[in-house]
Amino acid sequence: MDNNKFEPLLKLRQYLLTGVSYAIPFVACGGILIALSLAFAPRGANNAPDPSGNPILSMMLTIGVAAFGLLLPVIAGYISYAIAGRPGLVPGFVGGFLCAHIPLPDGGEASTGFLGAIIIGLLAGWIVNWIKKIPAPKYIKPIMPILIIPILSSLFVGLLVLKVIGLPIAGVMAFLGGWLQTMSTGNAVVLAMVLGAMIAFDMGGPVNKVAFFFGAGMIEQGNFAIMGACAAAICTPPLGMGLATLIRRKLWNDEEREAGIAGLAMGLIGITEGAIPFAASDPLKVIPSIIVGSMVAAVIAMLGQVGDHAPHGGPIVLPVVDGKLMYIIAIIAGTVVTALMINALKSLGNRKPAAGSLSDTKYDI
């Protein structure tokens, strides 16, 4: 394959993975703190955990929510950083923050979600690189990266978010959320299949977060089944890939097996991004496998009436899950299906494990 032909696409993928890699600790911190605060909280109205009466648990919840609140600025800022270096940080972070706080005529706010943060991060980096190419007098060049570029690029990015693309993207995200809301009143199995596929498709990206935040929003309405299906699907991709490297070790090289161990650890705490290294190196085999596995997990959880009271997934939220046995069964089933399917696809493709690292593996595009 001619790698030069796909170089722009590979660079774009690297920019996105950079943003995701910096966002993962915020997802882990926020989700785990929220899950722990709810796990030890007494039950309140609707039998839901209520940490407000305990100052320590309430503080943990506040910190966890704050960590989640930083996700959009972080992912936009570091995508921009991957493109333009340090000068890209300010417009990326500013644009990401504005993505979560778009003012509406009625005084309210709209959010573009992760889709907007990704788009703004890319635009911020490209705008900074464009400004860098503008000729500047010698006496101005020293202050370009610390003053001129941050100001000009932030103004451009802010204008784009607030006046051009922010509201349309927020509308798309609202439409997707409304579509899922409509489905929740119909066939529960179809909804679970859609949520499971969305969770696994981009492993923490914008499609994943539409499903995740839809489930989290339903918690506030007293519907814990949606988040229960999402929670089972969230951990299945990394757990499935980790299991696959253990049961058919010869299909995987040394670094892939190490990534599998890391995937197992990340899956246990509900971090879907643990499957990203595998999907990046072999997307045509990995992505279908994790989608099917997550769909299986979500459907079993939905049929088993699993309910999750915390906006997070994986075994770590087991203390705040209704229907614990079915939750465990759903995760195990999805994990096994993922592992068997990816190993079968690799065997059928007769693809020998690479001698080098994940980065040396050819991209199936």
Summary of the structure (lengths in Angstrom):
residues: 365
radius of gyration: 21.4
end to end distance: 9.5
largest distance: 68.7
contacts: 1398
relative contact order: 0.11
helix: 78%
strand: 3%
